[in-house]
Amino acid sequence: MRATVDRAGLDPQGRLPKVQVRRVRKGDLAKVKDVFEQSFGDFLERQLGTRPRQAFNGAQYVHHRWLMEPWGCFVAEEDNAKIVGAALAVTWGTLGLVGPVAVLTHYHNQTIAQQLMRAVQDFFDENKATLHGAVTYPTSSKHLALYHKFGYKPKSLTAVMSRALDRAGVRGAVVKPPVAKGTLTVRRFSSLEETKKKAALARIHRITNGVCRGLELAKEVEIVEGLALGDTLLLERGAELVGFAIYHAPGVSEAPTGSLYVKYLAIDPRQRKVEHLEQAVSAIEELAQEQGFQRVILPVYLRYWIAYSTLVKCGYQVDFTMVRMQKGKPEDYEDAADLVLDDWR
Ligand SMILES: CC(C)(COP(=O)(O)OP(=O)(O)OC[C@H]1O[C@@H](n2cnc3c(N)ncnc32)[C@H](O)[C@@H]1OP(=O)(O)O)[C@@H](O)C(=O)NCCC(=O)NCCS
């Protein structure tokens, strides 16, 4: 049975509107952003009882994602005139990620999200993504139902964690674990000579491929640099890449106002040492402090239990949790000892 909804989307004769799904065009970008802000704002207001001023605290998803993966971005349009829903998807090599997906509240329960999901599914198939993923709200039966229809199963929680930085540069009240000094050096991807970037991307791929076969983040690294959304830190020992972290700084990126946000961090599985993750976190915090941000946001999937425990030890607290939804193969690729921070939002 359909949930009761305000059917403002029906025409005067009570018929369902003619909604078509098509790819996002440049002229749609502002409208897609509005659709996300409004529909997530409505959802959060229903959940929290009060409407957040901004649904994503200033984080932006649309413009750079569309530039990075235009073929993976879809809108649902009513009568060729009004955008009433949107879905963004990206392929990280063999991993296809969908989200955000949203439909204006007045148009809910008219299968619009399912039409968008079908378009995303085709996009994943065309690009040979064998593992498909999303994150959603674990308390919402509707969200579970939607993903269930497309074969996604709930996995573990993703915790979005953060830590406030002390303005003076002192590390607050938290006593940080001692970090092995001098073992790793930190460089920024953007500081490399153009001729060295290809080799750096290949070394990054070697790490992600070790975490999950076929996982490839080159386009995330490149868009973050190309649009100056942030940068990628390279943690090196001599010529060897031990780990990397793609981060966003606030402005037009996925970082909320005032916070440095890590989208993806991995320590090479062949060199899994907690000290390396601690050192990476320290480097990110130092950078955030240098740039005058008040907070660092680090997402962690709780199957990576050692990574989560390390963040707790470093003074990070959970801001909120979401559940990872997944389908396809390899079903259980995660190694609990991998030192990975990744966000599938
Ligand atoms: C989640 C969202 C995208 C769904 O959009 P939608 O267009 O209403 O979804 P659809 O109509 O395609 O599909 C919803 C299905 O869930 C069913 N459903 C609705 N409420 C339900 C409930 N409480 N329990 C179980 N199923 C439910 C509907 O009946 C429908 O299935 P049916 O077509 O077989 O009847 C929309 O609610 C939304 O934009 N929410 C706010 C933003 C958001 O949370 N995005 C998703 C983040 S992961």
The ligand as a Gaussian input file, in Angstrom:
#p B3LYP/6-31G(d) Opt

LIG

0 1
 C       13.841000       8.339000      -0.582000
 C       13.148000       9.039000      -1.724000
 C       14.188000       9.411000      -2.758000
 C       12.124000       8.092000      -2.348000
 O       11.516000       8.746000      -3.443000
 P       10.083000       8.301000      -4.018000
 O        9.979000       8.851000      -5.406000
 O        9.029000       8.646000      -3.079000
 O       10.231000       6.711000      -4.088000
 P        9.401000       5.695000      -5.014000
 O        7.989000       6.142000      -5.087000
 O       10.103000       5.441000      -6.305000
 O        9.551000       4.356000      -4.196000
 C        9.250000       4.274000      -2.842000
 C        8.685000       2.915000      -2.523000
 O        8.714000       2.759000      -1.106000
 C        7.395000       2.435000      -0.675000
 N        7.204000       2.987000       0.656000
 C        6.839000       4.227000       0.992000
 N        6.816000       4.366000       2.333000
 C        7.202000       3.197000       2.828000
 C        7.369000       2.690000       4.148000
 N        7.155000       3.452000       5.194000
 N        7.803000       1.415000       4.305000
 C        8.046000       0.633000       3.227000
 N        7.885000       1.059000       1.945000
 C        7.471000       2.316000       1.771000
 C        6.482000       3.083000      -1.686000
 O        5.188000       2.506000      -1.629000
 C        7.247000       2.787000      -2.968000
 O        7.098000       1.435000      -3.381000
 P        5.943000       0.999000      -4.473000
 O        6.204000       1.792000      -5.713000
 O        6.189000      -0.467000      -4.685000
 O        4.637000       1.294000      -3.841000
 C       12.381000      10.277000      -1.224000
 O       11.589000       9.892000      -0.130000
 C       13.253000      11.447000      -0.824000
 O       13.636000      12.250000      -1.671000
 N       13.579000      11.578000       0.471000
 C       14.386000      12.695000       0.972000
 C       15.817000      12.598000       0.507000
 C       16.393000      11.253000       0.834000
 O       16.253000      10.781000       1.934000
 N       17.085000      10.650000      -0.150000
 C       17.631000       9.321000      -0.044000
 C       18.900000       9.317000       0.675000
 S       19.631000       7.708000       0.630000

